[in-house]
């Protein structure tokens, strides 16, 4: 138990350090800029808008000029409800009105397909009063399982991905320090 807490504390510290020092790293290392992973198209076919209405699939290219915060969850995931969604809500509320930061949540289904349905995303959106776009990604009949999980190499849920304005993935992890993330996102021009 102590080892788990120590590892978790270390991961939160690393997240806080990374988010607070990211701009310095970016300015000091052209080589690192070139080696960053580029964001891939979402390949998510079912979306609802901030009011819960079904919309056409949201494309990465439609978000040009925005810093994107992508939250991956499953409706039956306890960690998503105890940590991930509350952290997302804190960030969305703290950055309300900041036009250049775009939040979205996608249910990245990799198990429990019968429970983690596209109908559940509207329930989660409403339960947390999150006025952001939500998507449902269960893959396809040919390739079941989340496209985002495959394309972005996530390790499960909850998972946060930050994509900068040049479509570089600048953060991708299970652990997130919400307060450090808020400070980082507020500083984005």
Secondary structure, 3 states (H helix, E strand, C coil): CHHHHHHHHHHHHHHHHHHHHHHHHHHHCHHHHHHCCECCCCCCCEEECCCCCEECCCCHHHHCCCEEEEEEECCCCHHHHHHHHHHHHHHHHHCCCCCCEEEEEEEECCCCCCCCCHHHHHHHHHHCCCCCEEEEECECCCCECCHHHHHHCCCCCCEEEEECCCCEEEEEECCCCHHHHHHHHHCCC
